[in-house]
Amino acid sequence: MNEKNCIFCKIISRTSPATIVAENEHVIAIKDISPKAPVHLLIIPKKHIVDVQSLLPEDNVYAAAILQMARQLSAMETGRRDCKLIINNGVGAGQLVFHLHCHFLSGKKIVEV
């Protein structure tokens, strides 16, 4: 999948709908359309990066922004620090959209990995 066909790129450019929860210059956080927890958000870098292996040294700002957004969402969405962050990297790991993103899960005890 390339940038012009990427659903996350379309959401970032506002050409596809999504429920945006938070955003800054580097990442956007949206509600997952198939939630697996009471709070299930996706944190997506605004640059099209396919997966973790595709991160370049100059993309470190996006990796850091994902974690900083998770910290912000943790306080905003749950009022506490409990959350699970998941990055599915590659087909074998369950990645369905080939634009790097982090699942933010919270709102109940989530113990499965």
Long-range contacts (C-beta under 8 A, 24 or more apart in sequence): 1-97, 1-98, 1-99, 3-48, 6-48, 6-97, 6-98, 6-99, 7-97, 7-99, 8-42, 8-44, 8-48, 8-97, 8-99, 8-101, 9-48, 9-99, 11-44, 12-44, 12-46, 21-73, 21-76, 21-77, 22-69, 22-72, 22-73, 22-76, 24-65, 24-69, 26-61, 26-62, 26-65, 27-62, 27-65, 27-66, 27-69, 29-69, 29-73, 29-104, 32-103, 36-103, 36-105, 37-84, 37-105, 37-106, 37-107, 37-108, 37-110, 38-106, 38-107, 38-108, 39-77, 39-78, 39-83, 39-104, 39-105, 39-106, 39-107, 40-103, 40-104, 40-105, 41-73, 41-77, 41-103, 41-104, 42-101, 42-102, 42-103, 42-104, 43-69, 43-70, 43-73, 43-101, 43-102, 43-104, 44-99, 44-100, 44-101, 44-102, 45-99, 45-100, 45-101, 48-99, 49-99, 49-100, 50-98, 50-99, 50-100, 51-89, 51-90, 51-95, 51-98, 51-100, 52-87, 52-89, 52-100, 53-89, 54-100, 55-100, 62-100, 66-102, 70-102, 70-104, 73-104, 74-104, 74-106, 77-104, 77-106, 77-107, 78-106, 78-107, 82-106, 84-110
